[in-house]
Amino acid sequence: MRHKHGYRKLNRTSSHRKALLKNITIALIEREKIETTVPKAKELKRYVEKLITKARIDDLNTHREIFKYLQHKESVKKLINEIAPKYKERNGGYTSIIKTRIRKGDATQMAYISFV
């Protein structure tokens, strides 16, 4: 049974899934808009919004905690100094998912995920 299962496995092992989310998060922070599959976008939305909520508090502990998840200095700096201050007064809903097309190779629904 599938009671209280809180995340998508994305057909990957746990280490592969963590690496995937980390890499897609870094790409989203650097480019501010990326195209990916809908399930990945939905899982990324949960992951990124938690990071932005943490990043709204600008102190050394926050830098270290976010670096623990991303392991990428430039992305951590951009998230804390540029992206998070935009959402100081906003409680959640920092990203939006827009479904775009069906990928030709495997008929997967694609979507853009971007910051609001």
N, C-alpha and C positions, 0 to 999 in steps of 0.2 A: 504494500500500500504506500501511498505517496503523501502521507499526512505531514503538514508543516515543513515541507521541503522548500527552503527559502531562496534558491538560486538555480540558474541554468547550468548544466554541465558542459554544454556546447560540444559534446562528443570528444572531450579531451581529458587527460589526466589532470590532477590538481595543480601540479607544477607548471604544466603547459598552459592551463587556463589562467593562472596567476601571471605568467609571462605575457600571454596574449593581452590581458586587460591592462597590464603595465605599459606595454608598447603602444596600444591603441590610445591610452590616456595621454601619453607623451605626444603622440601625433596630434591629438585633438587640442592639447594646450598650445602646441607650436603653431598649428595652422588655423585653429578656432572653428574649423568646419571640415568634416571628413565624410566619405561615403563608405558604408559597410553594410553587412547584412542586418536585417531587422532584429533577430535574437541577440546578436553581438551589440547592437546599438542599445537595446533595452537593458542589457546587463551593464554596459558601459555607463549608461545614465545613472544607475544606482551607485556605481563605484565613484564616478566623478563628483556627483552631488555631495556625497559624504566628505570627499576631500575638500571641496569648496567651503562647506560648512565649517570644517576644521580650520581652513586657511583664513577665515574672516578674523580670527584672533591672531594678530601679528606679534609673535614673540619667538624666542629661541626654541622653546619646546615644540611649537608648531612646525617650525622649519625642520627640526629633526624628525618629528613624527611623519610628516609628509615625505621627507627624503627616504624614510624607511619603506614607504610604499612604492615610490617612483625610481629611486636610485639615479636621478638625473638632475644635476644642479641647476641648469638653465631653466628647466621646466618648473622646478620648485620656486625659483625666483620669480618667474613670470606669473605663476599661479598666485603667489602671495602678494606681489607688488602691483600687478596690473589687473588680473581677472577678479580676484576676491573683493577688492575695494568697490567694484561696480555693484556688488550684491550685498553691501553692508545692511541695507534696509529690507532686503527681500528674504523671506523665509521659505527656502526651497524653490524648486522649479527653475533651476539655473540653465538647463539645457532643453532643447526641443528636438524631436525626431520627426522628420518629414519623409514619408515613403516616396520613392522616386520611380523605380523601374524594375523590371524583372530581368535578371542576368541571363544572357543568351546561352551560356554554356551549360548551366544546371537548373535554370528556371527558379532561381532563388530571388525572393523579394529583397530589393536593396533599399537603403534609406540614408538620408543625410542626417547627421547629428551635429548640432552647433550650439553655441552659447546664445542665450536669449538677449 
